[in-house]
Amino acid sequence: MHAGIIESVNNTTTYEFPLNERIRVFIRLEQLFQQFNQFLIGPTVPDKRAAISTLLDIMSIFRRNDLKSEVLKELDRHAKVLNKIANNQGVNTQKVLSLLEQITETSQKLYAANGKIGIHVMESDLFQSITQRSSIPGGTCSFDLPEYHYWLEQDEATRLKDLERWSEPFTDVRNAIDLILNFIRNSDSPSEEVAVAGFFQFTLDRSQPYQLIKVTVDNTYACFAEISGGKHRCSIRFMSPSTEDKRPSQSPDDIPFTLTCCLF
């Protein structure tokens, strides 16, 4: 598995590499929810088509995974870690207690949700029809799905209200995932490293439950970070982008970067 870009800020780009399947799914959902929000506010029919397509991807992940259980397990793990360090010397006890309160509140909302999250949306006739036709290139045209076409031609207020209603069942899980990923991403201190001739390899402490690797590189370097490995050893290759007649290749330059191994 290779890393994906999470952000480009202040002339740097950060690449992330999740170290377990749970965090991998969480990051995929985070990206989909961000895309959905962007298309949600777009006023055009293509915007609403893109919002529906993204919502279908979200539903597909929920259908294949017991997200409620996975999120609750992760929240419980974070609560145990916070409780363990709450009274340690040098720890901001008030901040820890505030985080524990957020975790408790989020967990309670998820426990209160009965049944499989979003099941009524996923099983609606409209979404079943769109899902079936979406596997065919261009398969959701007006003559394929007249009901979908009818909805797309409604006024913006109606479409927005429907999209908010259809996405609402996933809100608590989304908020929980945002909370979890924020904890993880800010759980450790970064170190300054250099990839000699575009390559860097490192070993992780087997006794520590690392969740995520972050690599931040200055945008002045014309390369991208390709991260691979597992829970115990990882490697980073800085690759020059492909061109019309050339595949991506490892950079021959020494590339300075910031490495963050996130625990929490």
C-alpha positions as a Python dict, from the first residue, in 0.01 Angstrom:
ca = {
    (1, 'M'): (0, 0, 0),
    (2, 'H'): (118, 351, -76),
    (3, 'A'): (44, 685, 83),
    (4, 'G'): (-212, 942, -22),
    (5, 'I'): (-189, 1319, -4),
    (6, 'I'): (-382, 1471, 282),
    (7, 'E'): (-301, 1840, 251),
    (8, 'S'): (-86, 2107, 94),
    (9, 'V'): (-30, 2398, 332),
    (10, 'N'): (233, 2673, 366),
    (11, 'N'): (430, 2552, 63),
    (12, 'T'): (455, 2196, 193),
    (13, 'T'): (267, 1877, 111),
    (14, 'T'): (191, 1605, 365),
    (15, 'Y'): (151, 1239, 271),
    (16, 'E'): (-10, 988, 507),
    (17, 'F'): (28, 613, 541),
    (18, 'P'): (-216, 431, 775),
    (19, 'L'): (-68, 131, 955),
    (20, 'N'): (-388, -72, 998),
    (21, 'E'): (-710, -136, 809),
    (22, 'R'): (-931, 52, 1057),
    (23, 'I'): (-745, 381, 1013),
    (24, 'R'): (-729, 320, 637),
    (25, 'V'): (-1110, 302, 622),
    (26, 'F'): (-1146, 607, 846),
    (27, 'I'): (-924, 819, 619),
    (28, 'R'): (-1111, 706, 308),
    (29, 'L'): (-1439, 806, 470),
    (30, 'E'): (-1294, 1138, 582),
    (31, 'Q'): (-1199, 1218, 222),
    (32, 'L'): (-1543, 1113, 93),
    (33, 'F'): (-1725, 1324, 353),
    (34, 'Q'): (-1512, 1626, 258),
    (35, 'Q'): (-1594, 1571, -111),
    (36, 'F'): (-1963, 1533, -31),
    (37, 'N'): (-1967, 1862, 160),
    (38, 'Q'): (-1801, 2039, -132),
    (39, 'F'): (-2049, 1907, -390),
    (40, 'L'): (-2342, 1960, -152),
    (41, 'I'): (-2309, 2338, -171),
    (42, 'G'): (-2263, 2343, -550),
    (43, 'P'): (-2583, 2469, -719),
    (44, 'T'): (-2559, 2287, -1053),
    (45, 'V'): (-2695, 1948, -1164),
    (46, 'P'): (-2338, 1812, -1210),
    (47, 'D'): (-2265, 1917, -849),
    (48, 'K'): (-2567, 1723, -725),
    (49, 'R'): (-2476, 1422, -940),
    (50, 'A'): (-2127, 1428, -788),
    (51, 'A'): (-2276, 1460, -436),
    (52, 'I'): (-2499, 1156, -495),
    (53, 'S'): (-2208, 957, -641),
    (54, 'T'): (-1995, 1039, -336),
    (55, 'L'): (-2280, 950, -101),
    (56, 'L'): (-2310, 612, -277),
    (57, 'D'): (-1938, 551, -212),
    (58, 'I'): (-1992, 636, 156),
    (59, 'M'): (-2286, 398, 173),
    (60, 'S'): (-2080, 124, 10),
    (61, 'I'): (-1813, 151, 281),
    (62, 'F'): (-2079, 146, 553),
    (63, 'R'): (-2240, -158, 391),
    (64, 'R'): (-1911, -353, 390),
    (65, 'N'): (-1793, -253, 738),
    (66, 'D'): (-1939, -245, 1088),
    (67, 'L'): (-1837, 120, 1126),
    (68, 'K'): (-2029, 179, 1447),
    (69, 'S'): (-1844, -103, 1624),
    (70, 'E'): (-1504, -5, 1478),
    (71, 'V'): (-1544, 360, 1579),
    (72, 'L'): (-1657, 270, 1932),
    (73, 'K'): (-1356, 39, 1975),
    (74, 'E'): (-1122, 318, 1869),
    (75, 'L'): (-1290, 573, 2096),
    (76, 'D'): (-1262, 329, 2386),
    (77, 'R'): (-891, 278, 2312),
    (78, 'H'): (-831, 654, 2315),
    (79, 'A'): (-1025, 693, 2641),
    (80, 'K'): (-806, 427, 2809),
    (81, 'V'): (-487, 599, 2693),
    (82, 'L'): (-608, 939, 2813),
    (83, 'N'): (-714, 803, 3151),
    (84, 'K'): (-372, 643, 3190),
    (85, 'I'): (-182, 966, 3124),
    (86, 'A'): (-427, 1210, 3288),
    (87, 'N'): (-228, 1248, 3609),
    (88, 'N'): (122, 1223, 3463),
    (89, 'Q'): (361, 1502, 3546),
    (90, 'G'): (371, 1768, 3275),
    (91, 'V'): (36, 1668, 3128),
    (92, 'N'): (-232, 1934, 3081),
    (93, 'T'): (-499, 1768, 3296),
    (94, 'Q'): (-773, 2011, 3191),
    (95, 'K'): (-710, 1941, 2823),
    (96, 'V'): (-713, 1565, 2884),
    (97, 'L'): (-1041, 1589, 3075),
    (98, 'S'): (-1190, 1797, 2793),
    (99, 'L'): (-1088, 1531, 2538),
    (100, 'L'): (-1235, 1257, 2757),
    (101, 'E'): (-1560, 1451, 2773),
    (102, 'Q'): (-1570, 1475, 2392),
    (103, 'I'): (-1506, 1101, 2361),
    (104, 'T'): (-1779, 1018, 2614),
    (105, 'E'): (-2034, 1243, 2442),
    (106, 'T'): (-1950, 1102, 2098),
    (107, 'S'): (-1967, 742, 2221),
    (108, 'Q'): (-2305, 798, 2384),
    (109, 'K'): (-2450, 929, 2057),
    (110, 'L'): (-2327, 622, 1871),
    (111, 'Y'): (-2457, 380, 2136),
    (112, 'A'): (-2796, 553, 2111),
    (113, 'A'): (-2818, 486, 1736),
    (114, 'N'): (-3027, 171, 1684),
    (115, 'G'): (-2956, -79, 1408),
    (116, 'K'): (-2719, -50, 1115),
    (117, 'I'): (-2634, 313, 1045),
    (118, 'G'): (-2803, 456, 736),
    (119, 'I'): (-2985, 133, 651),
    (120, 'H'): (-3306, 309, 544),
    (121, 'V'): (-3116, 532, 303),
    (122, 'M'): (-2914, 243, 161),
    (123, 'E'): (-3227, 35, 101),
    (124, 'S'): (-3439, 307, -63),
    (125, 'D'): (-3563, 229, -417),
    (126, 'L'): (-3406, 544, -560),
    (127, 'F'): (-3060, 469, -426),
    (128, 'Q'): (-3083, 102, -521),
    (129, 'S'): (-3166, 207, -878),
    (130, 'I'): (-2882, 461, -896),
    (131, 'T'): (-2636, 208, -751),
    (132, 'Q'): (-2729, -55, -1010),
    (133, 'R'): (-2703, 186, -1305),
    (134, 'S'): (-2383, 355, -1179),
    (135, 'S'): (-2179, 47, -1273),
    (136, 'I'): (-2257, 126, -1640),
    (137, 'P'): (-2060, 419, -1789),
    (138, 'G'): (-2311, 702, -1832),
    (139, 'G'): (-2580, 470, -1700),
    (140, 'T'): (-2772, 729, -1500),
    (141, 'C'): (-2903, 936, -1792),
    (142, 'S'): (-3259, 1068, -1787),
    (143, 'F'): (-3388, 782, -2005),
    (144, 'D'): (-3225, 526, -1771),
    (145, 'L'): (-3351, 673, -1443),
    (146, 'P'): (-3642, 915, -1495),
    (147, 'E'): (-3705, 936, -1118),
    (148, 'Y'): (-3344, 1048, -1063),
    (149, 'H'): (-3377, 1297, -1349),
    (150, 'Y'): (-3695, 1432, -1190),
    (151, 'W'): (-3513, 1484, -858),
    (152, 'L'): (-3215, 1653, -1026),
    (153, 'E'): (-3454, 1904, -1189),
    (154, 'Q'): (-3607, 2012, -857),
    (155, 'D'): (-3523, 2352, -711),
    (156, 'E'): (-3199, 2390, -513),
    (157, 'A'): (-3374, 2416, -173),
    (158, 'T'): (-3548, 2080, -228),
    (159, 'R'): (-3232, 1903, -345),
    (160, 'L'): (-3027, 2046, -60),
    (161, 'K'): (-3287, 1946, 198),
    (162, 'D'): (-3299, 1589, 60),
    (163, 'L'): (-2920, 1553, 51),
    (164, 'E'): (-2891, 1675, 410),
    (165, 'R'): (-3164, 1430, 516),
    (166, 'W'): (-3000, 1138, 335),
    (167, 'S'): (-2655, 1212, 479),
    (168, 'E'): (-2775, 1289, 835),
    (169, 'P'): (-2760, 923, 960),
    (170, 'F'): (-2384, 922, 899),
    (171, 'T'): (-2314, 1247, 1089),
    (172, 'D'): (-2227, 1096, 1429),
    (173, 'V'): (-1982, 848, 1277),
    (174, 'R'): (-1827, 1125, 1071),
    (175, 'N'): (-1780, 1345, 1380),
    (176, 'A'): (-1628, 1051, 1567),
    (177, 'I'): (-1384, 977, 1283),
    (178, 'D'): (-1282, 1344, 1270),
    (179, 'L'): (-1218, 1334, 1646),
    (180, 'I'): (-1015, 1012, 1626),
    (181, 'L'): (-801, 1121, 1331),
    (182, 'N'): (-734, 1458, 1493),
    (183, 'F'): (-610, 1281, 1807),
    (184, 'I'): (-385, 1051, 1606),
    (185, 'R'): (-240, 1318, 1377),
    (186, 'N'): (-141, 1535, 1673),
    (187, 'S'): (-15, 1257, 1898),
    (188, 'D'): (360, 1278, 1841),
    (189, 'S'): (644, 1518, 1771),
    (190, 'P'): (788, 1541, 1419),
    (191, 'S'): (1155, 1478, 1341),
    (192, 'E'): (1366, 1627, 1061),
    (193, 'E'): (1513, 1363, 830),
    (194, 'V'): (1691, 1336, 495),
    (195, 'A'): (1615, 1077, 225),
    (196, 'V'): (1958, 1006, 72),
    (197, 'A'): (1922, 974, -305),
    (198, 'G'): (1547, 984, -252),
    (199, 'F'): (1531, 684, -15),
    (200, 'F'): (1472, 654, 360),
    (201, 'Q'): (1402, 346, 571),
    (202, 'F'): (1318, 326, 940),
    (203, 'T'): (1206, 78, 1205),
    (204, 'L'): (914, 131, 1440),
    (205, 'D'): (918, 28, 1806),
    (206, 'R'): (727, -303, 1817),
    (207, 'S'): (602, -228, 2168),
    (208, 'Q'): (419, 88, 2057),
    (209, 'P'): (78, 85, 1878),
    (210, 'Y'): (165, 317, 1590),
    (211, 'Q'): (-136, 416, 1382),
    (212, 'L'): (-15, 649, 1110),
    (213, 'I'): (297, 776, 933),
    (214, 'K'): (310, 1137, 811),
    (215, 'V'): (571, 1269, 568),
    (216, 'T'): (587, 1642, 499),
    (217, 'V'): (804, 1776, 217),
    (218, 'D'): (867, 2124, 79),
    (219, 'N'): (695, 2191, -252),
    (220, 'T'): (1017, 2324, -403),
    (221, 'Y'): (1124, 1962, -451),
    (222, 'A'): (970, 1822, -770),
    (223, 'C'): (884, 1483, -625),
    (224, 'F'): (616, 1292, -435),
    (225, 'A'): (652, 1055, -138),
    (226, 'E'): (571, 688, -187),
    (227, 'I'): (544, 517, 153),
    (228, 'S'): (529, 140, 200),
    (229, 'G'): (573, -112, 477),
    (230, 'G'): (391, -231, 785),
    (231, 'K'): (371, -193, 1162),
    (232, 'H'): (742, -261, 1221),
    (233, 'R'): (937, -128, 924),
    (234, 'C'): (859, 138, 665),
    (235, 'S'): (1038, 286, 365),
    (236, 'I'): (992, 617, 189),
    (237, 'R'): (1086, 678, -173),
    (238, 'F'): (1071, 1025, -318),
    (239, 'M'): (967, 983, -680),
    (240, 'S'): (992, 1218, -977),
    (241, 'P'): (650, 1244, -1147),
    (242, 'S'): (579, 1065, -1472),
    (243, 'T'): (599, 1242, -1807),
    (244, 'E'): (452, 1154, -2145),
    (245, 'D'): (735, 914, -2225),
    (246, 'K'): (870, 825, -1881),
    (247, 'R'): (736, 642, -1578),
    (248, 'P'): (789, 777, -1223),
    (249, 'S'): (1144, 720, -1102),
    (250, 'Q'): (1323, 757, -770),
    (251, 'S'): (1479, 1099, -726),
    (252, 'P'): (1861, 1101, -728),
    (253, 'D'): (1863, 1401, -491),
    (254, 'D'): (1889, 1412, -113),
    (255, 'I'): (1542, 1519, 2),
    (256, 'P'): (1493, 1677, 346),
    (257, 'F'): (1153, 1606, 500),
    (258, 'T'): (961, 1593, 826),
    (259, 'L'): (865, 1250, 961),
    (260, 'T'): (588, 1202, 1217),
    (261, 'C'): (508, 858, 1359),
    (262, 'C'): (166, 892, 1518),
    (263, 'L'): (81, 673, 1815),
    (264, 'F'): (-225, 761, 2022),
}
